[in-house]
Amino acid sequence: MREFTDRTPSKVPSVTLRFWLIKVLATTLGETGGDTVTMTLGWGYLAGTALFALLLIGLVVAQIRAKRFHPILYWATIVASTTFGTTMADFADRSLGIGYTGGSALLFACVAAVLGLWYASERTIAVDTVSTPRVEAFYWAAITFSQTLGTALGDWLADTGGLGYDGGAIVFGTALLVIVGLYYRTQVSRVLLFWAAFILTRPLGATVGDFIDKPVAEGGLNLSRPLASAVLATLIAAAVVLLPQRAGTHPTARNGRP
């Protein structure tokens, strides 16, 4: 029979409260940072998307080649994915003309496809099993599509849904509280709850970021995008340094006697 006597460290952090804290900060930075490049600096959505795509690819390659979990490298890759998600979603929604509803539907299908392929290959989509290059490739593809989906959902609810940025933040914040309740009060799959929370923290960050930097006439505070991005980057760096994180682990199966 199979005994699970050893535990293998993964290449991603253990999912704790500090993980979610840094994740929300990173998603907010993704929104303000992406808008800084595409709007404030005037690069446009296509050039901005290309820039962050190259940065993301480089960091993902470095992450996969690393032998163990490195907090700074991991969170730099997460920030790159969420910033790419911002510019890619804006490019798809606005430049390609498919709108927020069409963009959200397309990206949801992409997330579902990646998770489906991951499960078909590994029989699990649990993040604590991310310890081989193949699983890491699935992981970062799912992360990138979910970040992009989150941006599209945030824009869809704030603009098409008519709730505005503050209203959108309240809706997504409430949805996350429901997930927390399900986690502590029910036996719903922890893997399913993780991915639901991961997707929903992106539009929460997106709506908060938009609320910070959009014009007052559009429901925002009209604060400086570069300044907001610098403050958020500083907070993330401080959190990574001051809130030590450990790698997640998963059981290692080996044959043995009962």
C-alpha positions in Angstrom: 0.0 0.0 0.0 1.0 3.7 -0.2 2.4 5.4 2.9 2.5 9.1 3.2 5.4 9.4 5.6 7.4 12.3 4.0 6.4 15.8 3.0 7.7 17.6 0.0 8.1 21.4 0.1 6.4 23.2 -2.7 7.6 26.2 -4.7 4.8 28.5 -3.5 4.0 29.8 0.0 1.8 28.2 2.6 -1.7 29.8 2.3 -2.2 31.8 5.5 -3.6 35.2 6.4 -0.4 36.9 5.5 -0.5 35.3 2.1 -4.0 36.9 1.5 -2.8 40.3 2.9 0.1 40.5 0.4 -2.1 39.2 -2.4 -4.6 42.0 -2.0 -1.8 44.6 -1.9 -0.3 43.0 -5.0 -3.6 43.0 -6.9 -4.1 46.7 -6.0 -0.6 47.5 -7.2 -1.3 45.6 -10.4 -4.2 48.0 -11.2 -2.4 51.2 -10.3 0.9 50.1 -11.9 -0.8 48.9 -15.1 -2.7 52.2 -15.4 0.5 54.1 -14.7 2.2 52.6 -17.8 -0.8 52.5 -20.1 -2.5 55.8 -19.2 -0.2 58.1 -17.2 2.9 57.4 -19.2 0.8 57.0 -22.4 2.1 53.7 -23.6 -1.3 52.4 -24.5 -2.8 48.9 -23.8 -0.9 47.0 -26.5 2.6 48.3 -25.6 1.9 48.0 -21.9 0.6 44.4 -22.3 3.8 43.5 -24.3 6.0 45.1 -21.7 4.5 43.2 -18.8 4.2 40.0 -20.7 8.0 40.0 -21.3 8.5 40.8 -17.6 6.1 38.0 -16.5 7.7 35.4 -18.8 11.2 36.2 -17.5 10.1 35.9 -13.9 8.1 32.7 -14.4 11.2 31.1 -16.1 13.3 32.2 -13.1 10.6 30.9 -10.7 10.5 27.5 -12.4 14.3 27.2 -12.5 14.6 28.1 -8.8 15.3 25.0 -6.6 13.1 26.1 -3.7 10.6 28.8 -2.6 12.0 32.3 -2.7 9.5 34.9 -1.2 10.8 37.9 -3.1 10.9 36.1 -6.5 7.5 34.6 -5.9 5.8 37.9 -5.1 7.6 39.7 -7.9 6.1 37.1 -10.2 2.6 37.6 -8.7 2.9 41.4 -9.1 4.0 40.9 -12.7 1.0 38.6 -13.4 -1.5 40.9 -11.8 -0.1 43.9 -13.7 -0.1 42.0 -17.0 -3.7 41.0 -16.1 -4.7 44.6 -15.8 -3.2 45.6 -19.2 -4.3 42.5 -21.0 -7.9 42.7 -19.7 -8.1 46.4 -20.7 -6.7 45.6 -24.1 -9.2 42.8 -24.7 -12.2 44.7 -23.3 -11.5 48.1 -24.9 -9.0 47.8 -27.8 -10.5 44.5 -29.2 -14.0 45.8 -28.6 -15.4 42.7 -27.0 -16.6 44.6 -23.9 -16.4 43.7 -20.2 -19.0 41.0 -20.5 -17.4 39.3 -23.4 -13.9 39.6 -21.9 -15.1 38.1 -18.6 -16.7 35.2 -20.3 -13.7 34.5 -22.5 -11.3 34.7 -19.5 -13.5 32.5 -17.3 -13.4 29.8 -20.1 -9.5 30.1 -20.2 -9.3 29.7 -16.4 -11.6 26.7 -16.5 -9.6 25.2 -19.4 -6.3 25.5 -17.6 -7.6 24.1 -14.3 -9.2 21.3 -16.3 -6.0 20.4 -18.1 -4.1 20.6 -14.8 -6.5 18.2 -13.1 -6.5 15.8 -16.0 -2.7 15.7 -15.9 -2.2 15.5 -12.1 -5.6 14.5 -10.7 -5.4 17.5 -8.4 -5.2 21.3 -8.6 -4.1 21.8 -5.0 -1.5 24.6 -4.9 0.6 22.8 -2.2 1.6 20.3 -4.9 3.4 22.9 -7.0 6.9 21.4 -6.9 7.7 20.2 -10.4 8.2 22.3 -13.6 5.1 20.8 -15.3 2.8 21.6 -12.3 4.4 25.1 -12.0 3.6 25.8 -15.6 -0.1 24.9 -15.0 0.0 27.0 -11.8 1.3 30.1 -13.4 -1.0 29.8 -16.4 -3.9 29.5 -14.0 -2.6 32.4 -11.9 -2.2 34.7 -15.0 -5.6 33.9 -16.4 -7.3 34.3 -13.0 -5.6 37.7 -12.5 -6.8 38.8 -15.9 -10.3 37.5 -15.3 -10.4 39.3 -12.0 -9.6 42.6 -13.7 -12.4 42.1 -16.2 -14.9 41.1 -13.5 -14.0 44.2 -11.5 -14.5 46.5 -14.5 -17.7 44.7 -15.5 -19.3 45.1 -12.1 -18.1 48.7 -11.6 -19.0 50.0 -15.1 -21.5 47.7 -16.8 -23.1 46.7 -13.5 -23.3 50.4 -12.6 -22.1 49.9 -9.0 -19.0 52.1 -9.3 -15.7 51.3 -7.8 -16.7 51.6 -4.1 -19.8 49.5 -4.7 -17.8 46.9 -6.6 -15.3 46.7 -3.7 -18.1 46.1 -1.3 -19.6 43.3 -3.4 -16.3 41.5 -3.8 -15.3 42.0 -0.2 -18.6 40.5 0.9 -18.1 37.6 -1.4 -14.7 36.9 0.2 -16.3 37.0 3.6 -18.8 34.4 2.5 -15.8 32.2 1.3 -14.2 32.7 4.7 -17.4 31.6 6.4 -17.6 28.5 4.2 -14.0 27.7 5.0 -14.6 27.7 8.8 -18.1 26.5 8.9 -18.4 23.8 6.2 -16.6 21.0 4.6 -16.6 22.5 1.1 -13.4 21.6 -0.8 -10.5 23.8 0.4 -9.0 23.6 -3.1 -12.2 25.0 -4.6 -12.4 27.8 -2.0 -8.8 28.7 -2.6 -9.3 29.3 -6.3 -12.6 31.1 -5.7 -10.8 33.4 -3.2 -7.8 33.9 -5.5 -10.0 35.0 -8.4 -12.1 37.3 -6.2 -9.2 39.1 -4.5 -8.2 40.3 -8.0 -11.3 42.3 -8.7 -11.3 43.5 -5.1 -7.8 44.9 -5.7 -8.8 46.2 -9.1 -11.8 48.2 -7.8 -9.8 49.5 -4.9 -7.0 50.6 -7.3 -9.5 52.2 -9.7 -11.1 54.0 -6.7 -7.7 55.4 -5.8 -6.6 56.7 -9.1 -9.7 57.3 -11.3 -11.1 60.9 -11.7 -13.6 62.2 -9.2 -16.2 62.5 -12.0 -15.8 58.7 -12.6 -16.2 57.9 -8.9 -12.5 57.8 -7.9 -10.3 59.8 -5.7 -8.0 61.0 -8.5 -4.8 60.3 -6.6 -1.5 60.0 -8.4 -1.1 56.6 -9.9 2.7 56.6 -9.7 2.6 57.7 -6.1 0.0 55.1 -5.2 2.0 52.4 -6.9 5.2 53.4 -5.1 3.4 53.3 -1.7 1.8 49.9 -2.5 5.2 48.5 -3.7 6.8 49.7 -0.4 4.0 48.0 1.7 4.4 44.7 -0.2 8.2 44.8 0.2 7.8 45.5 3.9 5.2 42.7 4.3 7.4 40.2 2.6 10.4 41.1 4.8 8.5 41.6 8.1 6.0 38.7 7.7 8.2 35.6 7.1 6.6 33.0 5.0 7.3 29.3 4.6 6.8 27.1 1.6 3.7 24.9 1.5 4.2 21.2 1.7 2.4 18.1 0.5 2.6 14.4 1.4 5.0 12.3 -0.6 3.7 8.8 -1.4 6.0 5.8 -1.3 5.4 2.1 -1.4 5.8 0.3 1.8 4.3 -2.3 4.1 1.2 -1.5 6.1 
